[in-house]
């Protein structure tokens, strides 16, 4: 389903369009891109945070211990 967000030339809500509050100069595509980016960012964080942390800990424990003497 395609959702279109916007206003016509007179500033009124265009026919068949869902009104989403936006900042001045920010179009509907910007809002859609922001939502998609936020969702993908959260998904990547959830999927990859723990494996990356485990890999970093494994890498640090394999490297030789450095002592400041």
Buried (B, 14 or more C-beta within 10 A) or exposed (E): EEEEBBBEEEEEEBEEBEEEEBEEEEEBEEBBEEEEEEEEEEEEEEEEEEEEEEEEEEEEEEEEEEEEE
